[in-house]
Amino acid sequence: MDSKFKIAIDMRGTQTYSLHRGIGTLWREIMIRLAKIDSENNYLLIYAKDFPASDDEVLYPENFHKIYINVPFFRKKLSLSYLWTLDNFVLERVVKKFGADVLMHTTFAELWFKSKKIKGIPTVMWVYDMIPFIFSRTYFDKAKYGRLKKIFMKKKLKFAEKLDLIITISVAGKVDFLRFVPSYPEDKVIVDYLGVNPEFENVPKLLVDNTIKKFALTPNYIFYLGGIDPRKNLHRAIEAYSIALKMRANLPDIVIAGKMDEKHKDYVSLMQKIDELGLDERVKFIGFVPDDLLPALYFAASFLLFPSLCEGFGLPVAEAMTAGCPVLTSNLSSMPEVAGKCALFIDPHSTKSIADGIVKMCSDNELREKLKKCGKIQAQNFNWEHTAKNLIDIVERMVK
């Protein structure tokens, strides 16, 4: 970019419960790349005071400036309407004082505050998925404080309608957004794909050996990475695995990675199902896995099992392909878009389809080798440097 622009980024979306997952990971990686490649533009990064952020350890050059605003998330005797007004006032004051050419919101759903577009400043917002609206019964109707959440999220949709640009992380995500905000101009919804770290490309044998030993695993397991909320479809996948064992008894075990709330009803019901199906010895939970060990877990697996019903992107699919791990995944949402022709696809609503897929992946060595090679090539489409450069291009387009 020939001229310098002032870009304000509301980073508070990285300070919520997504600190160490999706949004937090995404913005840490983007900011690392922006700090390396963009010495022309000036950035104002806006954080909530006294809350950790996913990019706290990123070393920024002098054209990146941090500011912390102190707006209470909750105080007795203060109405939510007052807090929203206060938040909008403080954010607008900070952004205008900086002289921002563009304001970017890093999240659509995470913050409770009802945002208000600042007059005279082009504004863009990232929308990672529309999952709460697609599965409204789970996220609103049957959830604690569901009615209140639904009200807030609908206000967020109204806010999104007023913005100058929306960024989604897949074409499927763009389609979903336009489904729920049909009045928004299609050409103003831009897709910016996520990336995969280079550590996934060539996994050292020593790291693989040490990781396998650390978690006491037998190589060539079936690997699942993710949560256990219903749309992740893990319950149905476990049922399918039980059926697959009757079709082919010598299947490898399933290894499940990801932070689990053992008191949550979804976890309790999952453990009950595993017990009922007699799979206690065949399904192993290894809990939260640090980023530096993930490449080894993919590499040592026979294949990734990712039967999700809906994703904004589906980063484990891209990570697995980069690490040379074959992928068995859903034939809907963003998964076919990310995997291309380099995965074995199943109908995630069909237990039999998932079971057939598991058996085929376990029994067809030639297929797995083919998917490995194909996946390595497909994964080259997902690069954090590209994500960051696209972001700069989007800003340039807005300002000009």
C-alpha positions as CSV (number, residue, x, y, z in Angstrom):
1,M,0.0,0.0,0.0
2,D,1.5,3.3,-1.1
3,S,0.0,5.5,1.6
4,K,-0.5,5.0,5.3
5,F,-3.9,4.4,6.8
6,K,-5.0,4.4,10.4
7,I,-6.7,1.1,11.2
8,A,-8.6,0.7,14.6
9,I,-9.2,-2.9,15.6
10,D,-11.6,-3.7,18.5
11,M,-9.7,-6.7,19.9
12,R,-12.1,-7.5,22.7
13,G,-13.4,-10.4,20.8
14,T,-10.1,-12.1,21.6
15,Q,-10.7,-11.6,25.4
16,T,-13.8,-13.7,25.8
17,Y,-14.2,-17.5,26.4
18,S,-12.7,-17.8,22.9
19,L,-9.3,-16.7,24.2
20,H,-7.7,-20.0,23.6
21,R,-9.8,-21.4,20.8
22,G,-11.3,-20.3,17.5
23,I,-11.3,-16.5,17.5
24,G,-8.4,-16.2,19.9
25,T,-6.2,-18.4,17.8
26,L,-7.3,-16.7,14.6
27,W,-6.4,-13.3,15.7
28,R,-3.1,-14.2,17.4
29,E,-2.0,-15.7,14.0
30,I,-3.3,-12.7,12.0
31,M,-1.6,-10.2,14.3
32,I,1.7,-12.0,14.2
33,R,1.7,-11.8,10.4
34,L,0.4,-8.2,10.2
35,A,3.2,-7.2,12.6
36,K,5.7,-8.8,10.2
37,I,4.5,-7.6,6.8
38,D,2.8,-4.2,7.4
39,S,5.1,-1.4,8.3
40,E,3.1,1.2,6.3
41,N,-0.2,1.4,8.2
42,N,-0.8,2.6,11.7
43,Y,-2.8,0.3,14.0
44,L,-4.8,1.0,17.1
45,L,-5.6,-2.2,19.0
46,I,-8.4,-1.7,21.5
47,Y,-8.7,-4.0,24.5
48,A,-10.8,-4.3,27.7
49,K,-8.7,-3.4,30.7
50,D,-7.8,-6.2,33.1
51,F,-8.7,-9.1,30.7
52,P,-6.0,-11.3,29.0
53,A,-6.0,-11.3,25.2
54,S,-4.8,-14.0,22.8
55,D,-2.1,-11.7,21.4
56,D,-0.6,-10.7,24.7
57,E,2.8,-12.2,23.8
58,V,3.0,-10.8,20.3
59,L,5.9,-8.3,19.9
60,Y,4.5,-5.4,17.9
61,P,6.6,-2.8,16.0
62,E,6.2,0.9,16.6
63,N,3.3,1.4,14.1
64,F,1.1,-0.8,16.4
65,H,-0.4,0.9,19.4
66,K,-2.4,-0.7,22.2
67,I,-5.1,1.0,24.3
68,Y,-7.1,-0.4,27.2
69,I,-10.6,0.8,27.9
70,N,-12.4,0.4,31.2
71,V,-16.0,-0.3,30.6
72,P,-17.7,-2.6,33.1
73,F,-19.2,-5.8,31.8
74,F,-21.7,-5.7,34.7
75,R,-22.4,-3.6,37.7
76,K,-25.4,-3.7,40.1
77,K,-27.9,-0.9,39.7
78,L,-26.7,-0.1,36.1
79,S,-29.0,-1.1,33.3
80,L,-27.7,-3.0,30.2
81,S,-28.9,-0.1,28.1
82,Y,-26.7,2.3,30.1
83,L,-23.7,0.0,29.7
84,W,-24.3,-0.3,26.0
85,T,-24.4,3.5,25.7
86,L,-21.3,3.9,27.8
87,D,-19.4,1.4,25.7
88,N,-20.4,3.0,22.5
89,F,-19.4,6.4,23.8
90,V,-15.9,5.3,25.0
91,L,-15.2,3.3,21.8
92,E,-16.2,6.2,19.6
93,R,-14.1,8.7,21.6
94,V,-11.0,6.4,21.3
95,V,-11.4,5.7,17.6
96,K,-12.0,9.3,16.6
97,K,-9.1,10.6,18.7
98,F,-6.9,8.1,16.8
99,G,-8.3,9.5,13.6
100,A,-9.1,6.1,12.3
101,D,-9.8,5.6,8.6
102,V,-11.3,2.2,9.3
103,L,-12.8,0.4,12.3
104,M,-12.7,-3.4,12.4
105,H,-14.7,-5.5,14.8
106,T,-13.1,-8.9,15.5
107,T,-16.3,-10.6,16.5
108,F,-20.0,-10.7,15.8
109,A,-21.4,-12.8,18.6
110,E,-19.0,-12.9,21.5
111,L,-19.5,-9.5,23.2
112,W,-22.8,-8.8,25.0
113,F,-22.8,-5.1,24.0
114,K,-25.1,-3.8,21.4
115,S,-22.8,-1.9,19.1
116,K,-23.6,1.3,17.3
117,K,-22.0,2.3,14.0
118,I,-19.7,5.3,14.3
119,K,-20.7,8.0,11.8
120,G,-18.1,8.9,9.2
121,I,-15.8,5.8,9.8
122,P,-16.1,2.8,7.4
123,T,-16.7,-0.2,9.6
124,V,-16.0,-3.9,8.9
125,M,-16.9,-6.9,11.0
126,W,-15.9,-10.5,11.0
127,V,-18.7,-13.1,11.1
128,Y,-17.2,-16.5,11.6
129,D,-20.5,-18.5,11.5
130,M,-24.2,-18.3,12.0
131,I,-24.4,-21.4,14.1
132,P,-26.6,-20.0,16.9
133,F,-29.2,-19.1,14.4
134,I,-28.9,-22.3,12.4
135,F,-29.3,-24.4,15.6
136,S,-31.5,-21.9,17.4
137,R,-33.3,-24.6,19.3
138,T,-30.0,-25.7,21.0
139,Y,-28.5,-22.3,21.5
140,F,-31.6,-20.2,22.3
141,D,-34.8,-22.2,23.0
142,K,-33.3,-24.9,25.2
143,A,-30.3,-22.9,26.6
144,K,-30.0,-21.1,29.9
145,Y,-30.9,-17.5,29.4
146,G,-31.7,-18.5,25.9
147,R,-34.5,-15.9,25.3
148,L,-32.1,-13.1,26.4
149,K,-29.3,-14.4,24.2
150,K,-31.7,-14.5,21.3
151,I,-32.7,-10.9,21.8
152,F,-29.0,-9.8,21.9
153,M,-28.1,-11.8,18.8
154,K,-31.0,-10.3,16.8
155,K,-29.7,-6.9,17.8
156,K,-26.3,-7.9,16.5
157,L,-27.9,-8.8,13.2
158,K,-29.5,-5.3,13.0
159,F,-26.1,-3.8,13.7
160,A,-24.5,-5.9,11.0
161,E,-27.0,-4.6,8.4
162,K,-25.6,-1.1,8.9
163,L,-21.9,-2.0,8.3
164,D,-19.9,-1.2,5.2
165,L,-18.3,-4.7,4.9
166,I,-18.6,-8.2,6.3
167,I,-15.8,-10.7,6.3
168,T,-16.6,-14.4,6.5
169,I,-14.1,-17.3,6.6
170,S,-15.7,-19.5,4.0
171,V,-18.1,-19.2,1.1
172,A,-20.4,-21.5,3.1
173,G,-20.3,-18.9,5.9
174,K,-21.1,-16.2,3.5
175,V,-24.2,-18.1,2.3
176,D,-25.3,-18.6,5.8
177,F,-24.9,-14.9,6.7
178,L,-26.9,-13.8,3.7
179,R,-29.6,-16.4,4.6
180,F,-30.2,-14.6,7.9
181,V,-29.5,-11.1,6.7
182,P,-31.0,-11.2,3.1
183,S,-31.1,-7.4,2.8
184,Y,-27.3,-7.1,3.0
185,P,-25.5,-6.6,-0.4
186,E,-23.9,-9.9,-1.5
187,D,-20.9,-8.1,-3.0
188,K,-20.1,-6.5,0.4
189,V,-19.5,-9.9,2.0
190,I,-15.9,-10.9,1.5
191,V,-14.4,-14.3,2.1
192,D,-10.9,-14.4,3.8
193,Y,-9.8,-18.0,4.4
194,L,-7.9,-19.0,7.6
195,G,-4.4,-20.4,7.6
196,V,-2.4,-23.3,9.0
197,N,0.9,-22.8,10.8
198,P,4.0,-24.2,9.1
199,E,4.7,-26.4,12.1
200,F,2.1,-28.8,10.7
201,E,4.0,-29.3,7.4
202,N,7.0,-31.3,8.5
203,V,6.5,-33.0,11.8
204,P,9.8,-34.2,13.5
205,K,9.9,-37.9,14.4
206,L,11.2,-37.1,17.8
207,L,8.1,-34.9,18.5
208,V,5.8,-37.7,17.3
209,D,7.5,-40.3,19.5
210,N,7.5,-38.0,22.6
211,T,3.8,-37.0,22.1
212,I,2.7,-40.6,21.7
213,K,4.6,-41.5,24.8
214,K,3.2,-38.5,26.8
215,F,-0.4,-39.5,26.1
216,A,0.2,-43.2,26.2
217,L,-1.2,-43.8,22.7
218,T,-0.8,-46.5,20.1
219,P,-0.2,-45.0,16.7
220,N,-2.7,-45.2,13.8
221,Y,-5.7,-44.3,16.0
222,I,-8.8,-42.6,14.8
223,F,-8.4,-38.9,15.8
224,Y,-11.1,-36.5,16.8
225,L,-10.4,-32.9,17.8
226,G,-13.1,-30.5,19.0
227,G,-15.9,-29.9,21.4
228,I,-18.9,-32.1,22.3
229,D,-21.7,-29.7,21.7
230,P,-24.5,-31.3,19.6
231,R,-23.6,-29.7,16.3
232,K,-20.1,-31.3,16.5
233,N,-22.0,-34.6,16.1
234,L,-19.7,-36.7,18.3
235,H,-22.5,-38.6,19.9
236,R,-23.6,-39.9,16.6
237,A,-20.0,-40.7,15.6
238,I,-19.6,-42.8,18.7
239,E,-22.7,-44.8,17.8
240,A,-21.4,-45.2,14.2
241,Y,-18.0,-46.4,15.6
242,S,-19.9,-49.1,17.6
243,I,-21.6,-50.2,14.4
244,A,-18.4,-50.2,12.5
245,L,-16.8,-52.5,15.1
246,K,-19.4,-55.1,14.3
247,M,-18.6,-54.8,10.7
248,R,-14.8,-54.9,11.3
249,A,-13.6,-56.0,14.7
250,N,-10.0,-54.9,14.5
251,L,-10.6,-51.2,14.2
252,P,-8.2,-48.8,15.9
253,D,-9.3,-46.9,19.0
254,I,-10.7,-43.4,18.9
255,V,-8.6,-40.7,20.6
256,I,-10.6,-37.6,21.5
257,A,-8.7,-34.3,22.1
258,G,-10.1,-31.1,23.4
259,K,-11.0,-29.3,26.7
260,M,-14.1,-30.9,28.2
261,D,-16.4,-29.7,31.0
262,E,-17.0,-32.9,32.8
263,K,-20.0,-31.4,34.6
264,H,-21.7,-30.4,31.3
265,K,-24.8,-32.3,30.3
266,D,-23.3,-33.0,26.8
267,Y,-20.3,-34.6,28.4
268,V,-22.3,-36.6,30.9
269,S,-24.6,-38.0,28.1
270,L,-21.6,-38.8,25.9
271,M,-20.0,-40.8,28.7
272,Q,-23.2,-42.6,29.3
273,K,-23.4,-43.5,25.7
274,I,-19.9,-44.8,25.6
275,D,-20.6,-46.9,28.7
276,E,-23.9,-48.3,27.2
277,L,-22.1,-49.3,24.0
278,G,-19.3,-51.0,26.0
279,L,-16.7,-48.7,24.4
280,D,-14.9,-47.7,27.6
281,E,-11.7,-49.4,26.5
282,R,-11.9,-48.2,22.9
283,V,-12.5,-44.4,23.4
284,K,-9.7,-42.4,25.0
285,F,-9.9,-38.8,26.1
286,I,-6.7,-36.9,26.3
287,G,-8.1,-33.4,27.2
288,F,-6.7,-30.1,26.1
289,V,-3.7,-30.3,23.8
290,P,-1.1,-27.5,23.5
291,D,-0.6,-26.1,20.0
292,D,2.9,-27.4,19.8
293,L,1.8,-31.1,20.2
294,L,-1.1,-31.0,17.8
295,P,0.9,-31.6,14.6
296,A,2.3,-34.8,16.1
297,L,-1.2,-36.1,17.1
298,Y,-2.4,-35.6,13.5
299,F,0.7,-37.2,12.0
300,A,0.4,-40.3,14.2
301,A,-3.3,-40.9,13.4
302,S,-4.7,-43.2,10.9
303,F,-7.2,-40.5,9.9
304,L,-9.1,-37.5,11.3
305,L,-12.8,-38.1,12.1
306,F,-14.6,-34.8,11.7
307,P,-18.4,-35.4,11.4
308,S,-19.5,-31.8,12.3
309,L,-23.0,-30.7,11.2
310,C,-21.8,-27.1,10.6
311,E,-18.6,-25.0,10.8
312,G,-17.6,-21.6,9.8
313,F,-14.4,-23.0,8.4
314,G,-13.3,-26.3,9.9
315,L,-9.7,-25.6,10.8
316,P,-8.9,-29.2,12.0
317,V,-9.6,-30.4,8.4
318,A,-7.0,-28.0,7.0
319,E,-4.5,-28.8,9.8
320,A,-4.9,-32.5,9.3
321,M,-4.3,-32.3,5.5
322,T,-1.2,-30.1,6.2
323,A,0.2,-32.7,8.6
324,G,-0.4,-35.5,6.1
325,C,-3.4,-37.0,8.0
326,P,-6.2,-38.4,5.8
327,V,-9.6,-36.8,6.6
328,L,-13.1,-38.4,7.0
329,T,-15.6,-35.5,7.2
330,S,-19.1,-34.2,6.5
331,N,-20.4,-33.6,3.0
332,L,-22.1,-30.3,4.0
333,S,-21.4,-26.8,5.4
334,S,-17.8,-25.6,4.8
335,M,-16.1,-29.0,5.0
336,P,-16.2,-29.8,1.2
337,E,-15.0,-26.3,0.5
338,V,-11.9,-26.7,2.7
339,A,-11.2,-30.3,1.9
340,G,-11.8,-30.0,-1.9
341,K,-11.5,-33.5,-3.4
342,C,-9.1,-34.6,-0.7
343,A,-11.3,-36.2,1.9
344,L,-13.7,-39.1,2.2
345,F,-17.1,-37.5,2.7
346,I,-20.0,-38.9,4.8
347,D,-23.6,-37.8,5.5
348,P,-23.3,-36.6,9.1
349,H,-27.0,-37.1,9.7
350,S,-26.6,-40.8,8.9
351,T,-25.1,-43.2,11.5
352,K,-24.7,-45.8,8.8
353,S,-22.9,-43.4,6.5
354,I,-20.4,-42.5,9.2
355,A,-19.9,-46.2,10.1
356,D,-19.3,-47.1,6.5
357,G,-16.8,-44.3,6.2
358,I,-14.9,-45.4,9.3
359,V,-14.7,-49.0,7.9
360,K,-13.6,-47.8,4.5
361,M,-10.9,-45.5,5.9
362,C,-9.6,-48.3,8.1
363,S,-9.5,-51.0,5.5
364,D,-8.4,-49.1,2.4
365,N,-4.6,-48.3,2.7
366,E,-4.5,-47.0,-0.9
367,L,-7.3,-44.5,-0.3
368,R,-5.6,-43.1,2.8
369,E,-2.3,-42.7,0.9
370,K,-4.2,-41.0,-1.9
371,L,-5.9,-38.6,0.5
372,K,-2.6,-37.8,2.2
373,K,-1.0,-36.7,-1.0
374,C,-4.0,-34.8,-2.3
375,G,-4.5,-33.2,1.1
376,K,-1.0,-31.8,1.2
377,I,-1.6,-30.0,-2.0
378,Q,-5.1,-28.7,-1.0
379,A,-3.8,-27.4,2.3
380,Q,-1.5,-25.0,0.4
381,N,-4.6,-22.8,-0.1
382,F,-4.7,-22.0,3.6
383,N,-1.9,-19.7,4.7
384,W,-1.9,-17.1,7.5
385,E,0.2,-14.7,5.4
386,H,-2.5,-14.8,2.7
387,T,-5.1,-14.1,5.4
388,A,-3.2,-11.1,6.7
389,K,-2.5,-9.7,3.2
390,N,-6.1,-10.1,2.2
391,L,-7.1,-8.2,5.2
392,I,-4.8,-5.3,4.2
393,D,-6.3,-5.4,0.7
394,I,-9.8,-5.3,2.2
395,V,-8.9,-2.2,4.2
396,E,-7.4,-0.5,1.2
397,R,-10.6,-1.2,-0.8
398,M,-12.8,0.3,1.9
399,V,-10.8,3.5,2.3
400,K,-10.4,4.1,-1.4
